Amino acid sequence: MLIKIPKNLKILFFKVKNVKYLNLITKDEQSFYIKLPSIFAFKKIKDFFFIEDLNNLINKKSLKNFLFYFLNYLNSLRIKTKKIILFKGLGLKLILDGFNKLILKLGFSHETSLILKKNLFFLKSYKNYIKILSHYKIGLGNFIQQIFKFKPANSYTGRGLFIKGNSFILKPIKKT
């Protein structure tokens, strides 16, 4: 089976203790690693990635699972994912400290900080929102979830942290 390699990726193969790995390198020099199953042979032929069954048995389920995982991974590396976090309310601030540290001022008596993962990077920090960009969609989602654990959105007042584009419905206040 042949898979076309996107032009913005370099592919390298290497072995560690008889386990084959695939190293995907993006244009901005970020590396991602995939462990390759031993039941298939892998080759790079020009701009194509070739997968061959070693035992001449058609392991349809194994091949289908690996291809689904691999193609989704390639698509996520080709397309950059951007999320915008909005913060509404008094005393809420997100401050970038250098390139890898995010300081959260969330109206508590103390500041909390998060260290940025290597696959994520910030575009801009503005007065009431911050843009985060990544090739790795799952890592971006996990990082945003970590931020939301500190200060979830209040469904009655409409204050807190929000993701731009997600709908949020305020609950009605009880009237006596």
C-alpha positions as CSV (number, residue, x, y, z in Angstrom):
1,M,0.0,0.0,0.0
2,L,1.3,3.5,-0.9
3,I,0.7,6.6,1.1
4,K,1.7,10.1,-0.3
5,I,3.9,12.0,2.2
6,P,3.0,15.7,2.6
7,K,5.6,18.1,1.3
8,N,6.1,19.8,4.6
9,L,7.2,16.6,6.4
10,K,10.5,14.7,6.4
11,I,10.3,11.0,7.3
12,L,13.2,9.1,8.9
13,F,13.3,5.5,10.2
14,F,15.4,4.2,13.1
15,K,15.6,1.2,15.4
16,V,16.0,1.1,19.2
17,K,16.4,-2.4,20.7
18,N,14.9,-4.2,17.7
19,V,11.8,-1.9,17.7
20,K,11.3,0.2,14.6
21,Y,10.2,3.9,14.9
22,L,9.2,6.5,12.4
23,N,10.3,10.1,13.0
24,L,8.2,12.8,11.4
25,I,9.8,16.2,11.2
26,T,7.7,19.3,10.3
27,K,9.0,22.4,8.5
28,D,9.4,24.2,11.9
29,E,11.7,21.4,13.1
30,Q,9.2,19.7,15.5
31,S,9.7,16.0,15.8
32,F,7.0,13.4,16.3
33,Y,7.6,9.6,16.8
34,I,5.5,6.6,15.9
35,K,6.2,3.0,16.9
36,L,5.9,0.8,13.8
37,P,4.3,-2.7,14.1
38,S,6.7,-5.5,13.4
39,I,4.3,-7.5,11.2
40,F,4.6,-5.0,8.4
41,A,7.6,-3.8,6.3
42,F,8.0,-0.1,5.8
43,K,9.9,1.7,3.0
44,K,10.2,5.3,1.8
45,I,10.1,5.6,-2.0
46,K,10.6,9.2,-3.2
47,D,7.4,11.0,-1.9
48,F,5.6,7.9,-0.9
49,F,5.4,5.7,2.2
50,F,5.1,2.0,1.3
51,I,3.6,-0.6,3.6
52,E,4.1,-4.3,2.9
53,D,2.8,-7.4,4.8
54,L,5.9,-9.5,5.9
55,N,4.1,-12.8,6.4
56,N,2.1,-12.6,3.2
57,L,-1.0,-12.9,5.3
58,I,-3.5,-10.2,5.0
59,N,-3.9,-8.8,8.4
60,K,-6.8,-6.6,7.4
61,K,-7.8,-5.5,10.9
62,S,-4.2,-4.7,12.0
63,L,-3.5,-2.9,8.7
64,K,-6.8,-1.0,8.9
65,N,-6.1,0.1,12.5
66,F,-2.6,1.2,11.8
67,L,-3.6,3.1,8.7
68,F,-6.4,4.9,10.5
69,Y,-4.0,6.0,13.3
70,F,-1.2,6.9,10.8
71,L,-3.4,8.9,8.4
72,N,-5.1,10.8,11.2
73,Y,-1.6,11.6,12.6
74,L,-0.4,12.8,9.2
75,N,-3.5,15.0,8.8
76,S,-3.0,16.5,12.2
77,L,0.6,17.4,11.4
78,R,-0.3,18.9,8.1
79,I,-3.0,21.3,9.5
80,K,-2.2,23.6,12.3
81,T,-4.9,23.9,14.9
82,K,-5.6,27.2,16.5
83,K,-7.7,27.8,19.7
84,I,-8.6,31.1,21.2
85,I,-9.2,31.2,25.0
86,L,-11.4,34.1,26.1
87,F,-11.4,35.3,29.7
88,K,-14.3,37.4,31.1
89,G,-14.5,38.9,34.6
90,L,-12.5,41.1,37.0
91,G,-9.1,39.9,38.0
92,L,-8.7,37.3,35.3
93,K,-5.4,37.5,33.4
94,L,-3.2,35.1,31.5
95,I,0.4,36.2,31.1
96,L,3.2,34.7,29.0
97,D,6.5,34.4,30.8
98,G,9.1,33.8,28.2
99,F,8.3,31.1,25.6
100,N,7.3,28.2,27.7
101,K,5.5,29.4,30.8
102,L,2.0,30.6,31.3
103,I,1.0,32.5,34.5
104,L,-2.6,32.4,35.4
105,K,-4.1,35.2,37.6
106,L,-7.6,33.9,38.2
107,G,-8.9,36.1,41.1
108,F,-7.4,33.8,43.8
109,S,-4.9,34.9,46.5
110,H,-2.1,33.1,44.5
111,E,-0.9,32.8,41.0
112,T,-0.8,29.5,39.2
113,S,1.5,28.6,36.4
114,L,1.7,26.0,33.6
115,I,4.7,24.9,31.6
116,L,4.1,24.8,27.9
117,K,4.6,21.5,26.2
118,K,7.1,21.4,23.3
119,N,4.4,20.7,20.6
120,L,2.4,23.9,21.5
121,F,3.2,27.5,21.0
122,F,1.4,30.8,21.6
123,L,0.6,33.2,18.8
124,K,-0.4,36.3,20.8
125,S,-1.5,37.3,24.2
126,Y,-4.1,40.1,24.3
127,K,-6.0,42.0,27.0
128,N,-8.9,39.5,27.2
129,Y,-7.9,36.5,25.1
130,I,-4.9,34.4,24.1
131,K,-4.2,32.4,20.9
132,I,-2.6,29.0,21.1
133,L,-1.4,27.2,17.9
134,S,-0.2,23.6,17.5
135,H,0.2,20.8,14.9
136,Y,-0.8,18.3,17.6
137,K,-4.5,18.6,18.1
138,I,-4.8,16.2,21.0
139,G,-1.9,17.9,23.0
140,L,-3.6,21.2,22.4
141,G,-6.9,19.9,23.8
142,N,-5.2,18.4,26.8
143,F,-3.4,21.7,27.6
144,I,-6.6,23.7,27.3
145,Q,-8.3,21.2,29.6
146,Q,-5.6,21.8,32.2
147,I,-6.2,25.5,32.0
148,F,-10.0,25.0,32.4
149,K,-9.5,22.9,35.5
150,F,-8.3,26.0,37.4
151,K,-11.2,28.3,36.6
152,P,-14.2,26.8,34.8
153,A,-16.8,29.1,33.3
154,N,-19.6,30.1,35.7
155,S,-23.0,29.2,34.1
156,Y,-24.9,31.8,36.1
157,T,-22.8,35.0,35.7
158,G,-21.0,34.3,32.4
159,R,-17.6,34.9,33.9
160,G,-14.5,32.6,33.6
161,L,-12.6,31.0,30.8
162,F,-14.2,30.2,27.4
163,I,-13.1,28.8,24.0
164,K,-14.0,31.1,21.1
165,G,-16.6,29.4,18.9
166,N,-18.1,27.1,21.5
167,S,-21.7,28.0,22.4
168,F,-22.4,28.7,26.1
169,I,-25.9,29.1,27.5
170,L,-26.4,31.0,30.7
171,K,-28.8,29.5,33.3
172,P,-31.7,31.7,34.4
173,I,-31.5,33.2,37.9
174,K,-34.3,32.1,40.3
175,K,-36.9,34.8,40.9
176,T,-38.7,34.8,44.2
